[in-house]
Structures are given as structure tokens and as C-alpha cells.
Amino acid sequence: MSQSEDGSSSQKEESLSTSEALPNAESLPRNVINDKVADLVEFLLLKYRTKELTTKAEMLNVVIQDYQDHFPEIFREASECLQLAFGVDVKEVDPSDDSYVLVTTLGLTCDGMMSDGETMPKNGILIVILSMIFMEGDCVSEEKVWEVLNVMGVYDGTDHFIYGEPRELITRVLVQEQYFEYRQVPNSDPARYEFLWGPRAHAEICKMTLLEFLAKISGSDPRAFPLWYEEALRQQEERAQSGITTTDDTSAMASESSSAPSSSFCPE
């Protein structure tokens, strides 16, 4: 064998040895990815509760460790989980040092914690039902709400590891916080109930922002939903004509809900 052939063979062996030593995205077991996603979600929820920034370097060092090549996939899945299950967004603060802050999805003033001892933000279920109300023409039946929640593994009368007792949460706590109106369907016998946006939802949420959020998670464009897009545009025009800002209305609603007599979903 010539010297060049010998060198080429040696390089191939070294390359093969190196590739075998490093974790490979295609060969890494799904359960390992899932475990790391769960670990990162737990880590980021802690940062959310303590209102602390984090960095890519910290996440790599504390959570990802030996699987740094897989950080993009793990970070993406953890961010999606936080947004959909907990109503928490991971926002980049400074690209120069890869720093991030955890904030409420859609800019809600409610942080989703029922008390200081809570560890799981509950805004995920709030956003799901607000979205359903919007998509159903500003009103959705209680039956349809439970159909969707059941698909999510959330059942009436059964404690959920994130949302607790869901009926209490959606028909009392979030109604008290003025995010929902929960009322009997007129002339229904036996009585049936429906959900509408409450005054605080109207004050805090721009329908176009909500539609953009829904379009993003479905991988589409807001204009792909013409009926909802027209409704969102109509709300924007009404707000512009009346000079309404979500900031002003939100402050008033938050002040009113904080004076409610029973336990608050959003601690001060």
C-alpha cells in the first residue's frame, strides 16, 4: 500500500472513530431526547417563577450537558411545550450572549400561578379556551370545550397535574378573574352553558395577535383563515377609531380582579 493510501485509510479510521464517539442526532434514542426536553422545561419553569434570565451557555451546562449537539432540537421542543401547555414564551433578550427571558404568552397580565406555592403556570388552558371562543364566533358551548379538553387529557372532576381540578379553574377562578363569562344558554332545558370572552380578555388580547399565534403553531399564515382574519381586522379598526389601548384597559381589569373576594389566580 502506498503512503498516500495508508494516510487516507488512517484518516477514515480516525473519522469513523470520532463519529462513533459523538452522539448523533439520528441515532439518539427518542426517550433520551424526551428526558432532556422534560429537564429543560422544568429548568425554564423555575426561571419563570423566579423571574430570572437564562442563557444558552447556562442551559447547556446545567441541563443539556453531554448532548450539546442536540440543543436546537431540545430547545425547540421545550419552547413549544412551555407555550402550549403552560402559556409561557421563551423570548431572546440579547443575541450577542444568547440570553432569554420567560414571559406570558400573548402578553397576559396573569402569570398563571394560583398561589405562591404553585409550580405550574395554568395559562395554557386559558389560551386554549379563549382561542376556541374566538374561532367559534365569540361564543363556545361548554360541551365543545370539554370535548377539546378531553383530547388534551383534561377531564371534568379529575385533578390534572398542571391545571388541578379543571372545572373549578375554568368555571370559577377564571370567571372571577374576568377572563371568561360563563352563562346559561337562554331557554335551555335542561340547562346548558357556554363560554364567552370576559372583559379582561377583551382588554388584554388583540384578536390579530391571537390569530397570528394560532397561525404560527399550525404552520400557516393568518390570511389563510379569512373569516377570523376579517374579524381581527374589524377589532383593530374599532380600537383605532375609539382610541382604545390594551394597556389602559388591562390596568383597569387587573385592578378590579385583584379586589375580588375569593382566591386570586394571579398573585400580586
Secondary structure, 3 states (H helix, E strand, C coil): CCHHHHHHHHHHHHHHHHHHHCCCCCCCCHHHHHHHHHHHHHHHHHHHHHCCCEEHHHHHHHHHHHHHHHHHHHHHHHHHHHHHHHCEEEEEEECCCCEEEEEEHHHCCCCCCCCCCCCCCCHHHHHHHHHHHHHCCCCEEHHHHHHHHHHCCCCCCCCECCCECHHHHHHHHHHHCCCEEEEECCCCCCCCEEEEECHHHHHHCCHHHHHHHHHHHCCCCHHHCHHHHHHHHHHHHHHHHHCCCHHHHHHHHHHHHHCCCCCCCCCC
